[in-house]
């Protein structure tokens, strides 16, 4: 999994993130939760299990309880055309 080639991102002062893909004209915006998920997933190389573990450790909860939400955000980013699966 990786972000689309050429994707531009900008985190705004209010915690939202703007996405823009010049090649297609795609624009998308996420609120603070989406911003957090994007950043953690990027830092964990788009490994949902690792992202859930990082968040769970910070929040003091079980990673298993976060995994469905992290997976949902990965699907959201895919459905919006912001990320794609890499060929092995």
PyMOL Python script that loads the backbone (N, CA, C, O; Angstrom):
from pymol import cmd

cmd.read_pdbstr("""\
ATOM      1  N   UNK A   1       0.853  -1.161   0.000  1.00  0.00           N
ATOM      2  CA  UNK A   1       0.000   0.000   0.000  1.00  0.00           C
ATOM      3  C   UNK A   1       0.900   1.225   0.000  1.00  0.00           C
ATOM      4  O   UNK A   1       1.926   1.266   0.679  1.00  0.00           O
ATOM      5  N   UNK A   2       0.494   2.221  -0.775  1.00  0.00           N
ATOM      6  CA  UNK A   2       1.244   3.475  -0.804  1.00  0.00           C
ATOM      7  C   UNK A   2       0.316   4.583  -1.283  1.00  0.00           C
ATOM      8  O   UNK A   2      -0.725   4.323  -1.885  1.00  0.00           O
ATOM      9  N   UNK A   3       0.709   5.819  -1.007  1.00  0.00           N
ATOM     10  CA  UNK A   3      -0.091   6.934  -1.499  1.00  0.00           C
ATOM     11  C   UNK A   3       0.095   7.039  -3.010  1.00  0.00           C
ATOM     12  O   UNK A   3       1.111   6.610  -3.555  1.00  0.00           O
ATOM     13  N   UNK A   4      -0.891   7.610  -3.667  1.00  0.00           N
ATOM     14  CA  UNK A   4      -0.825   7.785  -5.116  1.00  0.00           C
ATOM     15  C   UNK A   4       0.356   8.673  -5.481  1.00  0.00           C
ATOM     16  O   UNK A   4       0.689   9.605  -4.749  1.00  0.00           O
ATOM     17  N   UNK A   5       0.984   8.385  -6.609  1.00  0.00           N
ATOM     18  CA  UNK A   5       2.095   9.200  -7.090  1.00  0.00           C
ATOM     19  C   UNK A   5       1.640  10.634  -7.300  1.00  0.00           C
ATOM     20  O   UNK A   5       0.613  10.882  -7.931  1.00  0.00           O
ATOM     21  N   UNK A   6       2.406  11.572  -6.771  1.00  0.00           N
ATOM     22  CA  UNK A   6       2.109  12.982  -6.964  1.00  0.00           C
ATOM     23  C   UNK A   6       1.095  13.559  -6.003  1.00  0.00           C
ATOM     24  O   UNK A   6       0.754  14.738  -6.104  1.00  0.00           O
ATOM     25  N   UNK A   7       0.600  12.751  -5.067  1.00  0.00           N
ATOM     26  CA  UNK A   7      -0.398  13.242  -4.118  1.00  0.00           C
ATOM     27  C   UNK A   7       0.212  14.321  -3.234  1.00  0.00           C
ATOM     28  O   UNK A   7       1.266  14.127  -2.628  1.00  0.00           O
ATOM     29  N   UNK A   8      -0.467  15.454  -3.170  1.00  0.00           N
ATOM     30  CA  UNK A   8      -0.029  16.557  -2.313  1.00  0.00           C
ATOM     31  C   UNK A   8      -0.915  16.588  -1.080  1.00  0.00           C
ATOM     32  O   UNK A   8      -2.136  16.482  -1.190  1.00  0.00           O
ATOM     33  N   UNK A   9      -0.315  16.730   0.086  1.00  0.00           N
ATOM     34  CA  UNK A   9      -1.078  16.811   1.331  1.00  0.00           C
ATOM     35  C   UNK A   9      -0.659  18.055   2.096  1.00  0.00           C
ATOM     36  O   UNK A   9       0.495  18.482   2.053  1.00  0.00           O
ATOM     37  N   UNK A  10      -1.631  18.622   2.797  1.00  0.00           N
ATOM     38  CA  UNK A  10      -1.345  19.781   3.637  1.00  0.00           C
ATOM     39  C   UNK A  10      -2.196  19.680   4.889  1.00  0.00           C
ATOM     40  O   UNK A  10      -3.424  19.649   4.815  1.00  0.00           O
ATOM     41  N   UNK A  11      -1.534  19.628   6.048  1.00  0.00           N
ATOM     42  CA  UNK A  11      -2.247  19.638   7.322  1.00  0.00           C
ATOM     43  C   UNK A  11      -2.532  21.094   7.668  1.00  0.00           C
ATOM     44  O   UNK A  11      -1.628  21.930   7.691  1.00  0.00           O
ATOM     45  N   UNK A  12      -3.796  21.382   7.936  1.00  0.00           N
ATOM     46  CA  UNK A  12      -4.242  22.743   8.220  1.00  0.00           C
ATOM     47  C   UNK A  12      -4.181  23.035   9.716  1.00  0.00           C
ATOM     48  O   UNK A  12      -4.125  22.106  10.521  1.00  0.00           O
ATOM     49  N   UNK A  13      -4.191  24.307  10.098  1.00  0.00           N
ATOM     50  CA  UNK A  13      -4.117  24.669  11.522  1.00  0.00           C
ATOM     51  C   UNK A  13      -5.243  24.076  12.375  1.00  0.00           C
ATOM     52  O   UNK A  13      -5.070  23.875  13.577  1.00  0.00           O
ATOM     53  N   UNK A  14      -6.397  23.795  11.754  1.00  0.00           N
ATOM     54  CA  UNK A  14      -7.520  23.241  12.513  1.00  0.00           C
ATOM     55  C   UNK A  14      -7.455  21.721  12.651  1.00  0.00           C
ATOM     56  O   UNK A  14      -8.382  21.107  13.179  1.00  0.00           O
ATOM     57  N   UNK A  15      -6.356  21.104  12.176  1.00  0.00           N
ATOM     58  CA  UNK A  15      -6.180  19.661  12.305  1.00  0.00           C
ATOM     59  C   UNK A  15      -6.692  18.866  11.126  1.00  0.00           C
ATOM     60  O   UNK A  15      -6.491  17.652  11.073  1.00  0.00           O
ATOM     61  N   UNK A  16      -7.348  19.516  10.179  1.00  0.00           N
ATOM     62  CA  UNK A  16      -7.809  18.819   8.976  1.00  0.00           C
ATOM     63  C   UNK A  16      -6.637  18.670   8.015  1.00  0.00           C
ATOM     64  O   UNK A  16      -5.631  19.370   8.121  1.00  0.00           O
ATOM     65  N   UNK A  17      -6.790  17.740   7.075  1.00  0.00           N
ATOM     66  CA  UNK A  17      -5.768  17.568   6.046  1.00  0.00           C
ATOM     67  C   UNK A  17      -6.441  17.682   4.681  1.00  0.00           C
ATOM     68  O   UNK A  17      -7.497  17.097   4.440  1.00  0.00           O
ATOM     69  N   UNK A  18      -5.813  18.439   3.802  1.00  0.00           N
ATOM     70  CA  UNK A  18      -6.259  18.569   2.415  1.00  0.00           C
ATOM     71  C   UNK A  18      -5.394  17.680   1.542  1.00  0.00           C
ATOM     72  O   UNK A  18      -4.173  17.641   1.688  1.00  0.00           O
ATOM     73  N   UNK A  19      -6.042  16.968   0.634  1.00  0.00           N
ATOM     74  CA  UNK A  19      -5.347  16.135  -0.340  1.00  0.00           C
ATOM     75  C   UNK A  19      -5.635  16.698  -1.724  1.00  0.00           C
ATOM     76  O   UNK A  19      -6.752  17.137  -1.997  1.00  0.00           O
ATOM     77  N   UNK A  20      -4.643  16.687  -2.591  1.00  0.00           N
ATOM     78  CA  UNK A  20      -4.825  17.122  -3.972  1.00  0.00           C
ATOM     79  C   UNK A  20      -3.937  16.269  -4.860  1.00  0.00           C
ATOM     80  O   UNK A  20      -2.743  16.110  -4.606  1.00  0.00           O
ATOM     81  N   UNK A  21      -4.542  15.724  -5.909  1.00  0.00           N
ATOM     82  CA  UNK A  21      -3.807  14.930  -6.887  1.00  0.00           C
ATOM     83  C   UNK A  21      -3.871  15.676  -8.219  1.00  0.00           C
ATOM     84  O   UNK A  21      -4.854  15.548  -8.949  1.00  0.00           O
ATOM     85  N   UNK A  22      -2.829  16.457  -8.547  1.00  0.00           N
ATOM     86  CA  UNK A  22      -2.860  17.292  -9.750  1.00  0.00           C
ATOM     87  C   UNK A  22      -3.143  16.518 -11.034  1.00  0.00           C
ATOM     88  O   UNK A  22      -3.816  17.030 -11.929  1.00  0.00           O
ATOM     89  N   UNK A  23      -2.643  15.311 -11.131  1.00  0.00           N
ATOM     90  CA  UNK A  23      -2.812  14.496 -12.341  1.00  0.00           C
ATOM     91  C   UNK A  23      -4.281  14.297 -12.698  1.00  0.00           C
ATOM     92  O   UNK A  23      -4.638  14.266 -13.875  1.00  0.00           O
ATOM     93  N   UNK A  24      -5.133  14.162 -11.680  1.00  0.00           N
ATOM     94  CA  UNK A  24      -6.557  13.893 -11.923  1.00  0.00           C
ATOM     95  C   UNK A  24      -7.472  15.029 -11.485  1.00  0.00           C
ATOM     96  O   UNK A  24      -8.651  15.052 -11.841  1.00  0.00           O
ATOM     97  N   UNK A  25      -6.937  15.967 -10.719  1.00  0.00           N
ATOM     98  CA  UNK A  25      -7.771  17.039 -10.170  1.00  0.00           C
ATOM     99  C   UNK A  25      -8.503  16.632  -8.904  1.00  0.00           C
ATOM    100  O   UNK A  25      -9.301  17.406  -8.376  1.00  0.00           O
ATOM    101  N   UNK A  26      -8.245  15.431  -8.410  1.00  0.00           N
ATOM    102  CA  UNK A  26      -8.903  14.932  -7.201  1.00  0.00           C
ATOM    103  C   UNK A  26      -8.578  15.815  -6.007  1.00  0.00           C
ATOM    104  O   UNK A  26      -7.419  16.149  -5.760  1.00  0.00           O
ATOM    105  N   UNK A  27      -9.622  16.188  -5.270  1.00  0.00           N
ATOM    106  CA  UNK A  27      -9.462  16.920  -4.010  1.00  0.00           C
ATOM    107  C   UNK A  27     -10.268  16.186  -2.944  1.00  0.00           C
ATOM    108  O   UNK A  27     -11.362  15.682  -3.199  1.00  0.00           O
ATOM    109  N   UNK A  28      -9.697  16.141  -1.752  1.00  0.00           N
ATOM    110  CA  UNK A  28     -10.381  15.487  -0.639  1.00  0.00           C
ATOM    111  C   UNK A  28      -9.896  16.144   0.649  1.00  0.00           C
ATOM    112  O   UNK A  28      -8.767  16.630   0.726  1.00  0.00           O
ATOM    113  N   UNK A  29     -10.759  16.151   1.651  1.00  0.00           N
ATOM    114  CA  UNK A  29     -10.382  16.706   2.958  1.00  0.00           C
ATOM    115  C   UNK A  29     -10.877  15.762   4.042  1.00  0.00           C
ATOM    116  O   UNK A  29     -11.988  15.237   3.969  1.00  0.00           O
ATOM    117  N   UNK A  30     -10.033  15.553   5.053  1.00  0.00           N
ATOM    118  CA  UNK A  30     -10.397  14.760   6.230  1.00  0.00           C
ATOM    119  C   UNK A  30     -10.315  15.644   7.462  1.00  0.00           C
ATOM    120  O   UNK A  30      -9.547  16.604   7.514  1.00  0.00           O
ATOM    121  N   UNK A  31     -11.123  15.295   8.447  1.00  0.00           N
ATOM    122  CA  UNK A  31     -11.070  15.968   9.735  1.00  0.00           C
ATOM    123  C   UNK A  31      -9.882  15.485  10.550  1.00  0.00           C
ATOM    124  O   UNK A  31      -9.053  14.722  10.054  1.00  0.00           O
ATOM    125  N   UNK A  32      -9.797  15.925  11.792  1.00  0.00           N
ATOM    126  CA  UNK A  32      -8.654  15.577  12.641  1.00  0.00           C
ATOM    127  C   UNK A  32      -8.432  14.071  12.818  1.00  0.00           C
ATOM    128  O   UNK A  32      -7.286  13.625  12.873  1.00  0.00           O
ATOM    129  N   UNK A  33      -9.505  13.285  12.908  1.00  0.00           N
ATOM    130  CA  UNK A  33      -9.320  11.833  13.057  1.00  0.00           C
ATOM    131  C   UNK A  33      -8.687  11.246  11.809  1.00  0.00           C
ATOM    132  O   UNK A  33      -7.772  10.428  11.900  1.00  0.00           O
ATOM    133  N   UNK A  34      -9.168  11.658  10.643  1.00  0.00           N
ATOM    134  CA  UNK A  34      -8.577  11.205   9.388  1.00  0.00           C
ATOM    135  C   UNK A  34      -7.129  11.632   9.253  1.00  0.00           C
ATOM    136  O   UNK A  34      -6.298  10.885   8.736  1.00  0.00           O
ATOM    137  N   UNK A  35      -6.827  12.837   9.721  1.00  0.00           N
ATOM    138  CA  UNK A  35      -5.450  13.333   9.692  1.00  0.00           C
ATOM    139  C   UNK A  35      -4.554  12.436  10.538  1.00  0.00           C
ATOM    140  O   UNK A  35      -3.475  12.035  10.103  1.00  0.00           O
ATOM    141  N   UNK A  36      -5.008  12.124  11.747  1.00  0.00           N
ATOM    142  CA  UNK A  36      -4.238  11.253  12.630  1.00  0.00           C
ATOM    143  C   UNK A  36      -4.015   9.888  11.986  1.00  0.00           C
ATOM    144  O   UNK A  36      -2.896   9.376  11.986  1.00  0.00           O
ATOM    145  N   UNK A  37      -5.075   9.300  11.438  1.00  0.00           N
ATOM    146  CA  UNK A  37      -4.948   7.985  10.813  1.00  0.00           C
ATOM    147  C   UNK A  37      -3.982   8.036   9.637  1.00  0.00           C
ATOM    148  O   UNK A  37      -3.151   7.142   9.478  1.00  0.00           O
ATOM    149  N   UNK A  38      -4.082   9.076   8.810  1.00  0.00           N
ATOM    150  CA  UNK A  38      -3.188   9.210   7.659  1.00  0.00           C
ATOM    151  C   UNK A  38      -1.725   9.245   8.116  1.00  0.00           C
ATOM    152  O   UNK A  38      -0.880   8.528   7.581  1.00  0.00           O
ATOM    153  N   UNK A  39      -1.445  10.081   9.101  1.00  0.00           N
ATOM    154  CA  UNK A  39      -0.065  10.236   9.573  1.00  0.00           C
ATOM    155  C   UNK A  39       0.466   8.934  10.169  1.00  0.00           C
ATOM    156  O   UNK A  39       1.583   8.518   9.861  1.00  0.00           O
ATOM    157  N   UNK A  40      -0.331   8.293  11.017  1.00  0.00           N
ATOM    158  CA  UNK A  40       0.131   7.047  11.651  1.00  0.00           C
ATOM    159  C   UNK A  40       0.314   5.951  10.607  1.00  0.00           C
ATOM    160  O   UNK A  40       1.308   5.225  10.645  1.00  0.00           O
ATOM    161  N   UNK A  41      -0.625   5.821   9.682  1.00  0.00           N
ATOM    162  CA  UNK A  41      -0.486   4.801   8.640  1.00  0.00           C
ATOM    163  C   UNK A  41       0.743   5.064   7.772  1.00  0.00           C
ATOM    164  O   UNK A  41       1.474   4.132   7.435  1.00  0.00           O
ATOM    165  N   UNK A  42       0.975   6.316   7.411  1.00  0.00           N
ATOM    166  CA  UNK A  42       2.172   6.651   6.627  1.00  0.00           C
ATOM    167  C   UNK A  42       3.435   6.243   7.387  1.00  0.00           C
ATOM    168  O   UNK A  42       4.331   5.616   6.822  1.00  0.00           O
ATOM    169  N   UNK A  43       3.497   6.599   8.663  1.00  0.00           N
ATOM    170  CA  UNK A  43       4.695   6.308   9.464  1.00  0.00           C
ATOM    171  C   UNK A  43       4.900   4.812   9.683  1.00  0.00           C
ATOM    172  O   UNK A  43       6.022   4.355   9.902  1.00  0.00           O
ATOM    173  N   UNK A  44       3.808   4.056   9.621  1.00  0.00           N
ATOM    174  CA  UNK A  44       3.891   2.604   9.820  1.00  0.00           C
ATOM    175  C   UNK A  44       3.855   1.859   8.485  1.00  0.00           C
ATOM    176  O   UNK A  44       3.519   0.676   8.433  1.00  0.00           O
ATOM    177  N   UNK A  45       4.205   2.561   7.411  1.00  0.00           N
ATOM    178  CA  UNK A  45       4.310   1.973   6.074  1.00  0.00           C
ATOM    179  C   UNK A  45       3.028   1.269   5.642  1.00  0.00           C
ATOM    180  O   UNK A  45       3.072   0.224   4.994  1.00  0.00           O
ATOM    181  N   UNK A  46       1.901   1.845   6.003  1.00  0.00           N
ATOM    182  CA  UNK A  46       0.571   1.355   5.621  1.00  0.00           C
ATOM    183  C   UNK A  46       0.288  -0.054   6.131  1.00  0.00           C
ATOM    184  O   UNK A  46      -0.433  -0.820   5.491  1.00  0.00           O
ATOM    185  N   UNK A  47       0.854  -0.388   7.273  1.00  0.00           N
ATOM    186  CA  UNK A  47       0.577  -1.663   7.932  1.00  0.00           C
ATOM    187  C   UNK A  47      -0.478  -1.404   9.004  1.00  0.00           C
ATOM    188  O   UNK A  47      -0.142  -0.891  10.071  1.00  0.00           O
ATOM    189  N   UNK A  48      -1.759  -1.747   8.750  1.00  0.00           N
ATOM    190  CA  UNK A  48      -2.825  -1.438   9.707  1.00  0.00           C
ATOM    191  C   UNK A  48      -2.593  -2.017  11.097  1.00  0.00           C
ATOM    192  O   UNK A  48      -2.915  -1.380  12.099  1.00  0.00           O
ATOM    193  N   UNK A  49      -2.036  -3.221  11.159  1.00  0.00           N
ATOM    194  CA  UNK A  49      -1.797  -3.839  12.467  1.00  0.00           C
ATOM    195  C   UNK A  49      -0.804  -3.007  13.280  1.00  0.00           C
ATOM    196  O   UNK A  49      -1.015  -2.766  14.469  1.00  0.00           O
ATOM    197  N   UNK A  50       0.266  -2.577  12.639  1.00  0.00           N
ATOM    198  CA  UNK A  50       1.262  -1.752  13.336  1.00  0.00           C
ATOM    199  C   UNK A  50       0.679  -0.400  13.728  1.00  0.00           C
ATOM    200  O   UNK A  50       0.952   0.100  14.819  1.00  0.00           O
ATOM    201  N   UNK A  51      -0.122   0.194  12.844  1.00  0.00           N
ATOM    202  CA  UNK A  51      -0.748   1.485  13.163  1.00  0.00           C
ATOM    203  C   UNK A  51      -1.660   1.347  14.374  1.00  0.00           C
ATOM    204  O   UNK A  51      -1.652   2.204  15.258  1.00  0.00           O
ATOM    205  N   UNK A  52      -2.448   0.272  14.421  1.00  0.00           N
ATOM    206  CA  UNK A  52      -3.341   0.049  15.564  1.00  0.00           C
ATOM    207  C   UNK A  52      -2.536  -0.133  16.848  1.00  0.00           C
ATOM    208  O   UNK A  52      -2.940   0.349  17.906  1.00  0.00           O
ATOM    209  N   UNK A  53      -1.406  -0.822  16.761  1.00  0.00           N
ATOM    210  CA  UNK A  53      -0.564  -1.019  17.946  1.00  0.00           C
ATOM    211  C   UNK A  53      -0.005   0.309  18.459  1.00  0.00           C
ATOM    212  O   UNK A  53       0.014   0.547  19.667  1.00  0.00           O
ATOM    213  N   UNK A  54       0.448   1.168  17.555  1.00  0.00           N
ATOM    214  CA  UNK A  54       0.989   2.473  17.951  1.00  0.00           C
ATOM    215  C   UNK A  54      -0.084   3.303  18.641  1.00  0.00           C
ATOM    216  O   UNK A  54       0.151   3.869  19.708  1.00  0.00           O
ATOM    217  N   UNK A  55      -1.264   3.374  18.030  1.00  0.00           N
ATOM    218  CA  UNK A  55      -2.354   4.162  18.614  1.00  0.00           C
ATOM    219  C   UNK A  55      -2.796   3.579  19.952  1.00  0.00           C
ATOM    220  O   UNK A  55      -3.036   4.316  20.908  1.00  0.00           O
ATOM    221  N   UNK A  56      -2.902   2.260  20.014  1.00  0.00           N
ATOM    222  CA  UNK A  56      -3.340   1.612  21.251  1.00  0.00           C
ATOM    223  C   UNK A  56      -2.370   1.890  22.391  1.00  0.00           C
ATOM    224  O   UNK A  56      -2.783   2.134  23.524  1.00  0.00           O
ATOM    225  N   UNK A  57      -1.088   1.852  22.085  1.00  0.00           N
ATOM    226  CA  UNK A  57      -0.085   2.132  23.120  1.00  0.00           C
ATOM    227  C   UNK A  57      -0.220   3.571  23.624  1.00  0.00           C
ATOM    228  O   UNK A  57      -0.136   3.821  24.827  1.00  0.00           O
ATOM    229  N   UNK A  58      -0.425   4.504  22.713  1.00  0.00           N
ATOM    230  CA  UNK A  58      -0.564   5.910  23.105  1.00  0.00           C
ATOM    231  C   UNK A  58      -1.836   6.155  23.911  1.00  0.00           C
ATOM    232  O   UNK A  58      -1.848   6.977  24.827  1.00  0.00           O
ATOM    233  N   UNK A  59      -2.897   5.445  23.569  1.00  0.00           N
ATOM    234  CA  UNK A  59      -4.193   5.678  24.209  1.00  0.00           C
ATOM    235  C   UNK A  59      -4.470   4.731  25.371  1.00  0.00           C
ATOM    236  O   UNK A  59      -5.471   4.888  26.070  1.00  0.00           O
ATOM    237  N   UNK A  60      -3.589   3.742  25.587  1.00  0.00           N
ATOM    238  CA  UNK A  60      -3.765   2.818  26.694  1.00  0.00           C
ATOM    239  C   UNK A  60      -4.947   1.880  26.538  1.00  0.00           C
ATOM    240  O   UNK A  60      -5.634   1.570  27.511  1.00  0.00           O
ATOM    241  N   UNK A  61      -5.186   1.423  25.302  1.00  0.00           N
ATOM    242  CA  UNK A  61      -6.273   0.469  25.046  1.00  0.00           C
ATOM    243  C   UNK A  61      -5.729  -0.692  24.216  1.00  0.00           C
ATOM    244  O   UNK A  61      -4.597  -0.647  23.734  1.00  0.00           O
ATOM    245  N   UNK A  62      -6.542  -1.726  24.057  1.00  0.00           N
ATOM    246  CA  UNK A  62      -6.129  -2.909  23.298  1.00  0.00           C
ATOM    247  C   UNK A  62      -6.127  -2.605  21.799  1.00  0.00           C
ATOM    248  O   UNK A  62      -7.067  -2.006  21.276  1.00  0.00           O
ATOM    249  N   UNK A  63      -5.061  -3.024  21.117  1.00  0.00           N
ATOM    250  CA  UNK A  63      -4.966  -2.756  19.681  1.00  0.00           C
ATOM    251  C   UNK A  63      -6.076  -3.452  18.900  1.00  0.00           C
ATOM    252  O   UNK A  63      -6.497  -2.968  17.849  1.00  0.00           O
ATOM    253  N   UNK A  64      -6.553  -4.595  19.414  1.00  0.00           N
ATOM    254  CA  UNK A  64      -7.626  -5.320  18.730  1.00  0.00           C
ATOM    255  C   UNK A  64      -8.894  -4.473  18.632  1.00  0.00           C
ATOM    256  O   UNK A  64      -9.665  -4.602  17.680  1.00  0.00           O
ATOM    257  N   UNK A  65      -9.101  -3.618  19.612  1.00  0.00           N
ATOM    258  CA  UNK A  65     -10.307  -2.785  19.584  1.00  0.00           C
ATOM    259  C   UNK A  65     -10.184  -1.653  18.563  1.00  0.00           C
ATOM    260  O   UNK A  65     -11.195  -1.118  18.108  1.00  0.00           O
ATOM    261  N   UNK A  66      -8.966  -1.289  18.206  1.00  0.00           N
ATOM    262  CA  UNK A  66      -8.748  -0.219  17.227  1.00  0.00           C
ATOM    263  C   UNK A  66      -8.637  -0.728  15.799  1.00  0.00           C
ATOM    264  O   UNK A  66      -8.873   0.026  14.855  1.00  0.00           O
ATOM    265  N   UNK A  67      -8.286  -1.973  15.630  1.00  0.00           N
ATOM    266  CA  UNK A  67      -8.009  -2.494  14.291  1.00  0.00           C
ATOM    267  C   UNK A  67      -9.169  -2.297  13.318  1.00  0.00           C
ATOM    268  O   UNK A  67      -8.917  -1.910  12.177  1.00  0.00           O
ATOM    269  N   UNK A  68     -10.433  -2.540  13.700  1.00  0.00           N
ATOM    270  CA  UNK A  68     -11.521  -2.313  12.740  1.00  0.00           C
ATOM    271  C   UNK A  68     -11.599  -0.859  12.263  1.00  0.00           C
ATOM    272  O   UNK A  68     -11.887  -0.606  11.093  1.00  0.00           O
ATOM    273  N   UNK A  69     -11.347   0.083  13.152  1.00  0.00           N
ATOM    274  CA  UNK A  69     -11.390   1.489  12.744  1.00  0.00           C
ATOM    275  C   UNK A  69     -10.222   1.830  11.820  1.00  0.00           C
ATOM    276  O   UNK A  69     -10.397   2.554  10.840  1.00  0.00           O
ATOM    277  N   UNK A  70      -9.050   1.318  12.124  1.00  0.00           N
ATOM    278  CA  UNK A  70      -7.896   1.556  11.252  1.00  0.00           C
ATOM    279  C   UNK A  70      -8.162   0.954   9.876  1.00  0.00           C
ATOM    280  O   UNK A  70      -7.896   1.596   8.860  1.00  0.00           O
ATOM    281  N   UNK A  71      -8.683  -0.271   9.831  1.00  0.00           N
ATOM    282  CA  UNK A  71      -9.015  -0.906   8.553  1.00  0.00           C
ATOM    283  C   UNK A  71     -10.039  -0.082   7.778  1.00  0.00           C
ATOM    284  O   UNK A  71      -9.938   0.045   6.558  1.00  0.00           O
ATOM    285  N   UNK A  72     -11.016   0.472   8.474  1.00  0.00           N
ATOM    286  CA  UNK A  72     -12.035   1.302   7.819  1.00  0.00           C
ATOM    287  C   UNK A  72     -11.404   2.545   7.199  1.00  0.00           C
ATOM    288  O   UNK A  72     -11.792   2.955   6.104  1.00  0.00           O
ATOM    289  N   UNK A  73     -10.443   3.143   7.883  1.00  0.00           N
ATOM    290  CA  UNK A  73      -9.759   4.316   7.324  1.00  0.00           C
ATOM    291  C   UNK A  73      -8.919   3.940   6.113  1.00  0.00           C
ATOM    292  O   UNK A  73      -8.860   4.706   5.152  1.00  0.00           O
ATOM    293  N   UNK A  74      -8.270   2.788   6.132  1.00  0.00           N
ATOM    294  CA  UNK A  74      -7.518   2.336   4.956  1.00  0.00           C
ATOM    295  C   UNK A  74      -8.466   2.203   3.773  1.00  0.00           C
ATOM    296  O   UNK A  74      -8.153   2.665   2.676  1.00  0.00           O
ATOM    297  N   UNK A  75      -9.623   1.576   3.981  1.00  0.00           N
ATOM    298  CA  UNK A  75     -10.616   1.448   2.905  1.00  0.00           C
ATOM    299  C   UNK A  75     -11.078   2.818   2.422  1.00  0.00           C
ATOM    300  O   UNK A  75     -11.223   3.040   1.219  1.00  0.00           O
ATOM    301  N   UNK A  76     -11.309   3.732   3.352  1.00  0.00           N
ATOM    302  CA  UNK A  76     -11.736   5.084   2.989  1.00  0.00           C
ATOM    303  C   UNK A  76     -10.696   5.741   2.082  1.00  0.00           C
ATOM    304  O   UNK A  76     -11.038   6.293   1.037  1.00  0.00           O
ATOM    305  N   UNK A  77      -9.431   5.680   2.483  1.00  0.00           N
ATOM    306  CA  UNK A  77      -8.383   6.300   1.678  1.00  0.00           C
ATOM    307  C   UNK A  77      -8.274   5.630   0.305  1.00  0.00           C
ATOM    308  O   UNK A  77      -8.011   6.303  -0.692  1.00  0.00           O
ATOM    309  N   UNK A  78      -8.473   4.311   0.249  1.00  0.00           N
ATOM    310  CA  UNK A  78      -8.471   3.612  -1.038  1.00  0.00           C
ATOM    311  C   UNK A  78      -9.657   4.050  -1.888  1.00  0.00           C
ATOM    312  O   UNK A  78      -9.497   4.385  -3.061  1.00  0.00           O
ATOM    313  N   UNK A  79     -10.839   4.047  -1.297  1.00  0.00           N
ATOM    314  CA  UNK A  79     -12.052   4.404  -2.040  1.00  0.00           C
ATOM    315  C   UNK A  79     -12.001   5.826  -2.578  1.00  0.00           C
ATOM    316  O   UNK A  79     -12.576   6.115  -3.628  1.00  0.00           O
ATOM    317  N   UNK A  80     -11.323   6.706  -1.871  1.00  0.00           N
ATOM    318  CA  UNK A  80     -11.206   8.100  -2.312  1.00  0.00           C
ATOM    319  C   UNK A  80     -10.099   8.291  -3.348  1.00  0.00           C
ATOM    320  O   UNK A  80      -9.934   9.388  -3.881  1.00  0.00           O
ATOM    321  N   UNK A  81      -9.338   7.230  -3.638  1.00  0.00           N
ATOM    322  CA  UNK A  81      -8.283   7.311  -4.644  1.00  0.00           C
ATOM    323  C   UNK A  81      -6.991   7.929  -4.148  1.00  0.00           C
ATOM    324  O   UNK A  81      -6.184   8.410  -4.943  1.00  0.00           O
ATOM    325  N   UNK A  82      -6.787   7.918  -2.831  1.00  0.00           N
ATOM    326  CA  UNK A  82      -5.591   8.527  -2.246  1.00  0.00           C
ATOM    327  C   UNK A  82      -4.439   7.545  -2.102  1.00  0.00           C
ATOM    328  O   UNK A  82      -3.274   7.944  -2.102  1.00  0.00           O
ATOM    329  N   UNK A  83      -4.763   6.262  -1.978  1.00  0.00           N
ATOM    330  CA  UNK A  83      -3.745   5.219  -1.843  1.00  0.00           C
ATOM    331  C   UNK A  83      -4.093   4.067  -2.767  1.00  0.00           C
ATOM    332  O   UNK A  83      -5.226   3.922  -3.225  1.00  0.00           O
ATOM    333  N   UNK A  84      -3.079   3.251  -3.023  1.00  0.00           N
ATOM    334  CA  UNK A  84      -3.304   2.059  -3.846  1.00  0.00           C
ATOM    335  C   UNK A  84      -2.409   0.939  -3.351  1.00  0.00           C
ATOM    336  O   UNK A  84      -1.396   1.160  -2.688  1.00  0.00           O
ATOM    337  N   UNK A  85      -2.819  -0.258  -3.695  1.00  0.00           N
ATOM    338  CA  UNK A  85      -2.015  -1.425  -3.337  1.00  0.00           C
ATOM    339  C   UNK A  85      -0.795  -1.479  -4.246  1.00  0.00           C
ATOM    340  O   UNK A  85      -0.872  -1.156  -5.432  1.00  0.00           O
ATOM    341  N   UNK A  86       0.317  -1.885  -3.680  1.00  0.00           N
ATOM    342  CA  UNK A  86       1.551  -2.059  -4.449  1.00  0.00           C
ATOM    343  C   UNK A  86       1.630  -3.497  -4.920  1.00  0.00           C
ATOM    344  O   UNK A  86       1.201  -4.416  -4.222  1.00  0.00           O
ATOM    345  N   UNK A  87       2.181  -3.682  -6.107  1.00  0.00           N
ATOM    346  CA  UNK A  87       2.416  -5.058  -6.544  1.00  0.00           C
ATOM    347  C   UNK A  87       3.687  -5.559  -5.873  1.00  0.00           C
ATOM    348  O   UNK A  87       4.660  -4.821  -5.712  1.00  0.00           O
ATOM    349  N   UNK A  88       3.656  -6.811  -5.493  1.00  0.00           N
ATOM    350  CA  UNK A  88       4.790  -7.393  -4.752  1.00  0.00           C
ATOM    351  C   UNK A  88       5.996  -7.621  -5.609  1.00  0.00           C
ATOM    352  O   UNK A  88       7.018  -8.102  -5.122  1.00  0.00           O
TER     353      UNK A  88
END
""", "prot")
cmd.dss("prot")
cmd.show_as("cartoon", "prot")
cmd.util.cbc("prot")
cmd.orient("prot")
